[in-house]
């Protein structure tokens, strides 16, 4: 399969600039490539050393802390569960309070004649619902008249 390589114009201001300052892609100085490689090796090596030190510190910390956690676990586990439940309760309560305030604010704007988001949809749904209720009332009256008048004639 042939490889696609876009052809660039040979002339033009950019080609003059590149040739004047030696910025052709194939003519990068070798020292620049060496510096890039050395930087990459230095950064990668230092990050690798830091990750190894972090792993060693974690293992040492767990080794030291495990006996303390085992001894204190009858106190720590219920305390952690209690703290978790308290935090969850407070966050839930706060979230529900924010929701309640926003709903009450929306209702206040709607009742006082403001135009909160979604008011048109609510009005449209209310109109459709009242229309359906009227239709059902009319059907019920027709049904009642048919069966009452039909039942009176049979007797």
N, C-alpha and C positions, 0 to 999 in steps of 0.2 A: 504494500500500500504506500502510495506516495505521501510524503510529509508536506503539509501546507506551511509555507512561510510567506508572510505578507511582504510585498515589494514596496520599499519606500522610495520616494523621489530622490534622485541623486542630487538635484540642485536645491536651491532654496536657502533661506537664512539660517535655518537650524543646522543643516549639514555643514555650512561654512563655520558656524560656531563650534560644532563638534570637532571638525578637523583642525581648527585653529588651536583649540585647547586640549587636543588629544583625548577626547571623551568617547571614542568608539568603543562599543561593547567588547570587542575582541582585544583591545589594547589596554586593559586595566593593568596597572603596575603590579608586579608580583609581590612587592612589599605590602601593598594594601590587602591582598588576599591572606598573606601571612599574619598580619595584624588582626584581621577578622577572625581567623582560625584560633589565634592565641587568646583573643578575648572570649570567644565561645568556650574554649577549653577551661579558661580560668573561672568564668561564671558558672559553667556546668559543674566543675569540680568543687567549687566552694559550696554550691547548693547541695551537692551530694554529701559533702562532709557535714553540713548543717543538718540534713535529714538524718544522717547516722547518729549525730549527737543527740538529736531530739528523740530518736528511738531509744537510745541508751538511757537518757534521762527518764523517759516514760517507764521503762522496765524497772529501773532503780526505784523510782517513786512508787510504783505498784508493789514492789517487794517490801518497801518500808511501810507503806500504808495498809497492806492487807491484814497484818495482825491487829492493828488498831481498829480497822473496820469490822473484823470478826468479833472482837471483844465488845465493841460498842453497837453492834448491829441490832440487839434488842431495843435500843433506844433510837438509833438513827433511822431505821426503816419506818416505824410508825411516825416519827417526826417528819420524814420526807413525804410520806403519804399525806399527812395533815397539811403541810405547807403547800403541796400540789393542789389539794382540794380547796384550800383557802384562796390561792391565786386563781384557780379556775372559777370559783364562785364569784370573786370580785370582778374578774374580767367579763363573765357572763352577765352579771348584774349591770355593769357599766354599759355593755353593748345593748342590752335590752332597754336601759334608760335612754340612751341616745336614739334608739329606734322609736320609743314612745314619744319623745320630745319632737322628733321629726314628723311623726304621724299627726300629733296634735297641732303642730305648726301648719301642716298641709291642710288639715280640716279647718283651722281658723281662717286661713287664706281663702279657702273655698266658700265657707259660709259668709264671710264678709264681702264677697264679690270679687276677690282677687282671681287671678288666673294661674293657679299652680300647675305644674306639669302633669298631664294626664287628665285634667278636668274635662276636656272635650270628650275623651273616651268614656269617662264616667257618665257624662250627660247623655251620650249616644246610647250607652248600655241601659241607662235608666229609661230612656224613651222607648227602646225596643222592648224592655221588660213590661212597661206599662201598656204598650200596644198588645203584647201577648196576653196580658191579664184581661184586658178588655175583650179580646177575642174569646178567651175561655169563658168569661162571664156570659157573653152573648150565646155561645154554644150551649152552655148549661141552661140558660133560659129557654132556648129553642127545644132542647131535649126535654125539659120539664113540661113545657106546653104540649109537646107531642104526646108524651106518655100520660099526662094528666087528662088531657082531652080524650085520648084513645081509651084510657081506663074507665072514664065516666060513661062512655058510650056502650062499653061491653057490659056494664052492670045493669 
